[in-house]
Amino acid sequence: MLKITLKEIDIFKFNKLSEFVTIIHFVTGRRKSIDQSLSLSLSSDKNVENIINNRRLLAMELNIPEENFVYQQQEHTKNISVITSKNTGQNTHYYKDTLMNNDGMVSNEKNICLMVMGADCVPILFYDPVKSVIGASHAGWRGTVQGIAMETINYMKNHFECKPEDIYAAIGPSIGPQNYEVDLPVYNEFCEVFPNSNEIFKVGKEPGKYMLDLWKANQMQLISTGLKPENIEISGICTFENNDLFFSARKGDTGRFAAGIMLL
């Protein structure tokens, strides 16, 4: 990924998606000026005004109108919504029930910035340059085992006639396989979905624990839908190890960074 230092914040960009001048995309870092953090989730701070100010700052730094950002209430589901201009300007300052219990978005309309939050869970951005369709999904372990990445591709196919072989996917910073230890129930759930689960698990540091590779799991699911391996970029940045750059829930952070994508 490419790190870009703006006036008051840092953003990161994927190499492959950066080749397209028809979109804007980014992953936000945690830095905001000096000794402050850029959390963007309304539920991460008791003082909601802090988050509203952070969202305003992000809009200003990226030169995107604040009302063009579309946020969702993530609940670790595989629920996807098709986003239109009717969704803009509604939930930048407070939650709206139109996107409750939602973990993925797709759109073919310009100037709508789809936003997903992260702090160890996997943010995934999607782009089909042929059909001019974008997507953004939140894939924690629950979303991954439910196949939200595949469901996002299905929505792009069914609603916009996208072909998987034309779609690019970018798997963002999240907790890495060397630090993501899960218990037996989680291991068993993945084994039911992944017949080749040995490719995404290693023996954990303690008995009955397993190290889970969410990057690989989502990559495998995307390839199974027909995406070309070379069209999938994995950031490889572990939020737990790079806690100075990104929020990490397992490090005790309540803040959330965001991944966004917008058609120009």
HUKANOR-V110533 format. One record per residue. N is the residue number from 1. RES is the residue in three letters. SS is DSSP state (hx for helix, st for strand, lp for the rest). BURIAL is + if it has 16 or more other ideal C-beta (glycine too) atoms within 10 Angstrom, else -. Layout:
<<N,RES,SS,BURIAL> <N,RES,SS,BURIAL>>
//
This chain:
<<1,MET,lp,+> <2,LEU,st,-> <3,LYS,st,-> <4,ILE,st,-> <5,THR,st,-> <6,LEU,lp,-> <7,LYS,lp,-> <8,GLU,lp,-> <9,ILE,st,+> <10,ASP,st,+> <11,ILE,st,+> <12,PHE,st,+> <13,LYS,st,+> <14,PHE,lp,+> <15,ASN,lp,-> <16,LYS,lp,-> <17,LEU,hx,+> <18,SER,hx,+> <19,GLU,hx,-> <20,PHE,lp,-> <21,VAL,lp,-> <22,THR,lp,-> <23,ILE,st,+> <24,ILE,st,+> <25,HIS,st,+> <26,PHE,st,+> <27,VAL,st,+> <28,THR,st,+> <29,GLY,st,+> <30,ARG,st,+> <31,ARG,st,+> <32,LYS,st,+> <33,SER,lp,-> <34,ILE,lp,-> <35,ASP,lp,-> <36,GLN,st,-> <37,SER,st,+> <38,LEU,lp,+> <39,SER,lp,+> <40,LEU,lp,+> <41,SER,lp,+> <42,LEU,lp,+> <43,SER,lp,-> <44,SER,lp,+> <45,ASP,lp,+> <46,LYS,lp,-> <47,ASN,lp,-> <48,VAL,hx,-> <49,GLU,hx,-> <50,ASN,hx,+> <51,ILE,hx,+> <52,ILE,hx,+> <53,ASN,hx,-> <54,ASN,hx,+> <55,ARG,hx,+> <56,ARG,hx,-> <57,LEU,hx,+> <58,LEU,hx,+> <59,ALA,hx,+> <60,MET,hx,-> <61,GLU,hx,+> <62,LEU,hx,+> <63,ASN,lp,-> <64,ILE,lp,+> <65,PRO,lp,-> <66,GLU,hx,+> <67,GLU,hx,-> <68,ASN,hx,+> <69,PHE,st,+> <70,VAL,st,+> <71,TYR,lp,+> <72,GLN,lp,+> <73,GLN,lp,+> <74,GLN,lp,+> <75,GLU,lp,-> <76,HIS,lp,+> <77,THR,lp,+> <78,LYS,lp,+> <79,ASN,lp,+> <80,ILE,st,+> <81,SER,st,+> <82,VAL,st,+> <83,ILE,lp,+> <84,THR,lp,-> <85,SER,hx,-> <86,LYS,hx,-> <87,ASN,hx,+> <88,THR,lp,+> <89,GLY,lp,-> <90,GLN,lp,+> <91,ASN,lp,+> <92,THR,lp,+> <93,HIS,lp,+> <94,TYR,lp,-> <95,TYR,lp,-> <96,LYS,lp,-> <97,ASP,hx,-> <98,THR,hx,-> <99,LEU,hx,+> <100,MET,lp,-> <101,ASN,lp,-> <102,ASN,lp,+> <103,ASP,lp,+> <104,GLY,st,+> <105,MET,st,+> <106,VAL,st,+> <107,SER,st,+> <108,ASN,lp,+> <109,GLU,lp,+> <110,LYS,lp,-> <111,ASN,lp,-> <112,ILE,lp,+> <113,CYS,st,+> <114,LEU,st,+> <115,MET,st,+> <116,VAL,st,+> <117,MET,st,+> <118,GLY,st,+> <119,ALA,lp,+> <120,ASP,lp,+> <121,CYS,lp,+> <122,VAL,st,+> <123,PRO,st,+> <124,ILE,st,+> <125,LEU,st,+> <126,PHE,st,+> <127,TYR,st,+> <128,ASP,st,+> <129,PRO,lp,-> <130,VAL,lp,-> <131,LYS,lp,+> <132,SER,lp,+> <133,VAL,st,+> <134,ILE,st,+> <135,GLY,st,+> <136,ALA,st,+> <137,SER,st,+> <138,HIS,st,+> <139,ALA,st,+> <140,GLY,lp,+> <141,TRP,hx,+> <142,ARG,hx,+> <143,GLY,hx,+> <144,THR,hx,+> <145,VAL,hx,+> <146,GLN,hx,+> <147,GLY,lp,+> <148,ILE,hx,+> <149,ALA,hx,+> <150,MET,hx,+> <151,GLU,hx,+> <152,THR,hx,+> <153,ILE,hx,+> <154,ASN,hx,+> <155,TYR,hx,+> <156,MET,hx,+> <157,LYS,hx,+> <158,ASN,hx,-> <159,HIS,hx,-> <160,PHE,hx,+> <161,GLU,lp,-> <162,CYS,lp,+> <163,LYS,lp,-> <164,PRO,hx,+> <165,GLU,hx,-> <166,ASP,hx,+> <167,ILE,st,+> <168,TYR,st,+> <169,ALA,st,+> <170,ALA,st,+> <171,ILE,st,+> <172,GLY,lp,+> <173,PRO,lp,+> <174,SER,st,+> <175,ILE,lp,+> <176,GLY,lp,+> <177,PRO,lp,+> <178,GLN,lp,-> <179,ASN,lp,+> <180,TYR,lp,+> <181,GLU,st,+> <182,VAL,st,+> <183,ASP,st,-> <184,LEU,hx,-> <185,PRO,hx,-> <186,VAL,hx,+> <187,TYR,hx,+> <188,ASN,hx,-> <189,GLU,hx,+> <190,PHE,hx,+> <191,CYS,hx,+> <192,GLU,hx,-> <193,VAL,hx,-> <194,PHE,lp,+> <195,PRO,lp,-> <196,ASN,lp,-> <197,SER,hx,+> <198,ASN,hx,-> <199,GLU,hx,-> <200,ILE,lp,+> <201,PHE,st,+> <202,LYS,st,-> <203,VAL,st,-> <204,GLY,lp,+> <205,LYS,lp,-> <206,GLU,lp,-> <207,PRO,lp,-> <208,GLY,lp,-> <209,LYS,st,-> <210,TYR,st,+> <211,MET,st,+> <212,LEU,st,+> <213,ASP,lp,+> <214,LEU,hx,+> <215,TRP,hx,+> <216,LYS,hx,+> <217,ALA,hx,+> <218,ASN,hx,+> <219,GLN,hx,+> <220,MET,hx,+> <221,GLN,hx,+> <222,LEU,hx,+> <223,ILE,hx,-> <224,SER,hx,-> <225,THR,lp,+> <226,GLY,lp,-> <227,LEU,lp,+> <228,LYS,lp,-> <229,PRO,hx,-> <230,GLU,hx,-> <231,ASN,hx,+> <232,ILE,st,+> <233,GLU,st,+> <234,ILE,st,+> <235,SER,lp,+> <236,GLY,lp,-> <237,ILE,lp,+> <238,CYS,st,+> <239,THR,lp,+> <240,PHE,lp,+> <241,GLU,lp,-> <242,ASN,lp,-> <243,ASN,lp,+> <244,ASP,lp,-> <245,LEU,lp,+> <246,PHE,lp,+> <247,PHE,lp,+> <248,SER,lp,+> <249,ALA,hx,+> <250,ARG,hx,-> <251,LYS,hx,-> <252,GLY,lp,-> <253,ASP,lp,+> <254,THR,lp,-> <255,GLY,lp,+> <256,ARG,lp,+> <257,PHE,st,+> <258,ALA,st,+> <259,ALA,st,+> <260,GLY,st,+> <261,ILE,st,+> <262,MET,st,+> <263,LEU,st,+> <264,LEU,lp,->>
//
